[in-house]
Amino acid sequence: MVDKQDIQEKLNALNLHYAAELPAKLDTIAATWQGVCASNNVKDITRLTSLCHKLSGSGSSFGFKNVSDNARAIEIELKTLLKKNTQNSTTLIDDDTRLRLDTLISRLTNETQLQNSTTVSDNDKTLVYIYEKDSLIVDELTSRLSSYNYNVQGFLSINDLQQAILVKPPGVVIIDSTLFNPTANKLLINLKHDYQFSVIHLADSSNFSERLKAVRSGANYYFTRPVEFSALIDTLDTVSENNKVTSSKVLIVDDNEPNAQFYSLSLETVGVETKIVTDPFKVMDEVIEFKPDLILLDLHMPKCSGLELAAVIRQQENYISMPIIFLSAETDKEKQLETLDTGADEFLTKPINANHLIAVVKNKIIRYRRLSSYMHNDSLTGLLNHSSVLSTLDTEISRVQRQQTKLSFAMIDIDLFKSINDNYGHHMGDVVIKSLARFIKQNLRVTDFVGRYGGEEFAAILPGIDATTAATVIQKILDSFSQIEFTHFEHKFKVTFSCGIADYATFTTAREFIDAADKALYAAKDAGRNCIRLANSD
C-alpha cells in the first residue's frame, strides 16, 4: 500500500533541499553574467545558457514557477545572441541586449528572493475544507476565501471529506448543517478529536435548538444564511491566529542543558521555535533579538536567580506583560507564591510532562497576544496602531544600524475612500478598510509589520528588502486586491489603493522615512491613483 504521508514528506524534503541550493545557483548565474559582460566570450555565454536551461527546467517542479519563467526568458535571449554569432569566438553584445539581460537576471534574483522570503506558500496558508451540497456555493466560497490567502478545498460527500482529513488535516472545516445525520456527526466528532481542527456550521435557522444541535456536532462557530462574508473572514482569521501559536517563539533560560533540551524538543514537536540560554547575563540581549512570545525560566541558577532575572525583565516597560513561566523542582508553596509576586504567570514543578508544558505554553501565548493586541493594535483592523507603527519603525531602524541590513517603509492609502462612505455608508467603508488590512497582512511575510496609520491609510515596515523589491511585493498585493468585488445590496464595486515607498539606503531616521514615503504616496495620487511611487532623495 502506498504511504501518502511518507511520499509527501519526501517531496517536502526535496523541495527544501532545492530551495537551500537555489541561492548558490543564482550566485553562479550572476557571476557568470558578469564574466560575459567583461569578456564577450562565446564559451562563457554558452555556459550561462546551459545554467539557465537547467534552472528553467527544474524551478516549477519545486514550487518556483517565476524562477523557471525568468530563467527561460534569459535562455531564449542568450540562444538568439549565440545564433547571430556562430562564426566568432567572441560575441559583441550591444547596449540594448545587455540592458535586457541585465533586467532579466535582476528580475530572476528578485523573484527568487520574494519566493523564498515574502510569498506565502500553500503550506503556510490555513487549510480550509468546505462540505456543502451545492457546488455553486462551494465554488463561490472557494473563490472568495482564496483571495484572502486561505488554501480552500470543497467536498460534496462526507466520505471525500473524511479521506482528505486523513491525508492532510485542515485548520478549519466549514459545513452545511443540513447535511448532518447521526453517522456524519459521530464521524466528524471523532476526526475533530484526533486532528484538532475547528468547525464552522452554516445554517438556515438561528433558533436555540439548531444551535444546540450544532454544538453537539462539534461546531465551534455558527453562521446563519445569508452569511456576512466579512464576519466569516474575521472568524477564520481568529482561528488562524490561534493555530499560529505553534509557530511562536519561546526563550528557555536554564543552566541545566539536558533539561533545556527536553523543553526545547517538546515544544518543537508542535512547531514552536525555541532558543536556549544557559547564562542569565545574556538573557536581555536574546529577548531583544529573538523577540520571544514567552519565557521559560528556571528558578535556581548560579550568578543570578530566576526571581532576580524576572525582576530585571519586568523593570522594562516593553516586557511588563510578556508571559514568564517558572520551572523548578521547588515544592515549597511559599516560594512558589513568591515567584508569582515578581510577575510570573505560572509555576510548573519538575519533572514536567511534555503535553502539560505544551498546553500551558499555548494557552499563555494566546492570552498574551489577545491582551497585547488591546494595547498595541487598532481596534477595527487588528493591525498595529499609530503609536506602535512609530515605535516598531524606531526598533527596526536600530536593528538595521546594528546588522547593516536593508529596510523599506511603505505608506498605503485607499483611493477615493470618501466616495465609498458617501455611496454605500460608513459600515461598508469599515468593511473595505478591514478587508484591505487583512489582505496586506496575509500577503506579507510574518517578519513584516503592518499598521493602520490613520483613517484609510496604512503603513508597512519591510525588513531585509530595498524599495524596488518592496514595490514588487506591494504591486502584487495591489493587482490582486483590485480584483476583489465588494457587494452592497444589489451594487457591486471594486477598490484600489495608492502607495509610496522609501528605503533605509536613502532615508535613515523614522521621521525621514515617514515624510519621504508620504510624499511618494502623494506622487502616486497625482499620477492617477492605483499605482506605486518610490521616494527619491531630492
HUMO-V610829 format. One record per pair of residues at least 6 apart in sequence whose C-alpha atoms are under 7 Angstrom apart, sorted by sequence separation. I is the first residue (numbers start at 1). J is the second residue. If there is no record, write none. Layout:
BEGIN
I_J, I_J
END
This chain:
BEGIN
59_65, 85_91, 132_138, 146_152, 155_161, 254_260, 277_283, 299_305, 300_306, 313_319, 314_320, 377_383, 378_384, 400_406, 452_458, 453_459, 486_492, 487_493, 507_513, 299_306, 377_384, 378_385, 421_428, 451_458, 452_459, 485_492, 486_493, 524_531, 36_44, 59_67, 60_68, 130_138, 252_260, 298_306, 299_307, 376_384, 377_385, 421_429, 451_459, 485_493, 486_494, 524_532, 36_45, 59_68, 297_306, 376_385, 420_429, 441_450, 450_459, 451_460, 485_494, 524_533, 58_68, 142_152, 264_274, 450_460, 484_494, 523_533, 56_67, 57_68, 142_153, 336_347, 449_460, 450_461, 483_494, 502_513, 56_68, 376_388, 449_461, 482_494, 521_533, 55_68, 56_69, 201_214, 448_461, 449_462, 482_495, 520_533, 448_462, 482_496, 502_516, 520_534, 33_48, 56_71, 448_463, 502_517, 520_535, 32_48, 55_71, 56_72, 138_154, 260_276, 501_517, 500_517, 53_71, 201_219, 206_224, 326_344, 478_496, 500_518, 517_535, 29_48, 52_71, 53_72, 199_218, 200_219, 205_224, 325_344, 330_349, 478_497, 501_520, 516_535, 52_72, 199_219, 200_220, 201_221, 202_222, 203_223, 204_224, 324_344, 325_345, 326_346, 327_347, 328_348, 329_349, 500_520, 199_220, 200_221, 201_222, 202_223, 203_224, 204_225, 324_345, 325_346, 326_347, 327_348, 328_349, 329_350, 500_521, 29_51, 52_74, 53_75, 128_150, 198_220, 199_221, 200_222, 201_223, 202_224, 203_225, 323_345, 325_347, 326_348, 327_349, 328_350, 329_351, 499_521, 52_75, 127_150, 128_151, 129_152, 130_153, 131_154, 132_155, 133_156, 202_225, 249_272, 250_273, 251_274, 252_275, 253_276, 254_277, 255_278, 327_350, 433_456, 498_521, 125_149, 126_150, 127_151, 128_152, 129_153, 130_154, 131_155, 132_156, 177_201, 246_270, 247_271, 248_272, 249_273, 250_274, 251_275, 252_276, 253_277, 254_278, 255_279, 280_304, 500_524, 125_150, 126_151, 127_152, 128_153, 129_154, 130_155, 131_156, 172_197, 173_198, 174_199, 175_200, 176_201, 177_202, 246_271, 247_272, 248_273, 249_274, 250_275, 251_276, 252_277, 253_278, 499_524, 49_75, 125_151, 169_195, 171_197, 172_198, 173_199, 174_200, 175_201, 176_202, 177_203, 246_272, 247_273, 498_524, 74_101, 170_197, 171_198, 172_199, 173_200, 174_201, 175_202, 176_203, 297_324, 299_326, 498_525, 189_217, 294_322, 295_323, 296_324, 297_325, 298_326, 299_327, 49_78, 122_151, 189_218, 293_322, 294_323, 295_324, 296_325, 297_326, 298_327, 299_328, 74_104, 294_324, 295_325, 296_326, 297_327, 298_328, 296_327, 311_342, 498_529, 506_537, 185_217, 307_339, 310_342, 497_529, 498_530, 499_531, 500_532, 501_533, 502_534, 497_530, 498_531, 499_532, 500_533, 501_534, 502_535, 70_104, 443_477, 467_501, 496_530, 498_532, 499_533, 500_534, 501_535, 307_342, 467_502, 500_535, 467_503, 71_108, 440_477, 466_503, 70_108, 67_108, 129_170, 251_292, 323_364, 128_170, 250_292, 414_456, 127_170, 128_171, 129_172, 130_173, 131_174, 132_175, 249_292, 250_293, 251_294, 252_295, 253_296, 254_297, 413_456, 414_457, 67_111, 127_171, 128_172, 129_173, 130_174, 131_175, 132_176, 249_293, 250_294, 251_295, 252_296, 253_297, 254_298, 413_457, 66_111, 67_112, 126_171, 127_172, 128_173, 129_174, 130_175, 131_176, 248_293, 249_294, 250_295, 251_296, 252_297, 253_298, 323_368, 412_457, 413_458, 255_301, 322_368, 412_458, 15_62, 42_89, 411_458, 412_459, 41_89, 42_90, 411_459, 41_90, 42_91, 410_459, 411_460, 40_90, 41_91, 410_460, 40_91, 64_115, 409_460, 410_461, 40_92, 409_461, 40_93, 381_434, 408_461, 409_462, 380_434, 408_462, 407_462, 408_463, 381_437, 407_463, 406_463, 407_464, 408_465, 406_464, 407_465, 408_466, 405_464, 406_465, 407_466, 408_467, 406_466, 471_532, 389_451, 408_470, 424_488, 386_451, 384_450, 385_451, 386_452, 383_450, 384_451, 385_452, 386_453, 467_534, 383_451, 384_452, 385_453, 386_454, 393_461, 383_452, 294_365, 293_365, 378_452, 415_496, 414_496, 415_497, 26_109, 414_497, 415_498, 413_497, 414_498, 412_497, 413_498, 412_498, 413_499, 412_499, 266_354, 411_499, 412_500, 410_499, 411_500, 410_500, 411_501, 267_358, 410_501, 409_501, 410_502, 408_501, 409_502, 408_502, 409_503, 408_503, 407_503, 408_504, 407_504, 406_504, 409_513, 411_517, 410_517, 411_518, 409_517, 411_521, 126_240, 415_529, 394_510, 245_362, 393_510, 245_365, 245_366, 242_366, 5_167, 230_431, 148_439, 149_442, 120_443, 119_443, 119_444, 118_444, 119_445, 118_445, 117_445, 110_469
END
